[in-house]
Amino acid sequence: MPSQKPSPIKSRSRFGRNVAALRAARGLTQENTAETIGVSARYFQSVEAGEYFPSFLTLLRLQQVLHCEWNDLFNGCEPE
């Protein structure tokens, strides 16, 4: 395990903001969203903060929980 958190990257930060906005718009908390998609609340907080990018399986679960399109998740996420 790394000794310190990775620093946010622009595209991960944008992705995290998109996820946070979609989650909030649906009235979900970080904790219940994390539990539903099968990750820890701390990890999910790190995803929303742009520190980590989720695996494909976690992305699929997240899309289902948030009832959104791929474009909604990745809108504005430019490669660096």
Phi, psi and omega in degrees: 000135181297149182284339176219159181292146174292149179282146180298145175249146186311310183292324177292322179296317179295316177302313180300319177295320178298314180298314181299318180293317179296318180296313181296321180297336180262005177071027181261148175267163175299319184296312182287331176293314179301314180299318182294323181269357173085031176232167178285154178298321180296318178297316181297321176299321179294325176295313180295333179278354179084014181277329181225156174244130185288159176293167180299317179299318178294323176299317179299315179296318180298316178300319180293316181294321182274354180049058183225169176270162177303319181300326179296321180289320188256006182305120177085002179275104182263141175294150182262000000 
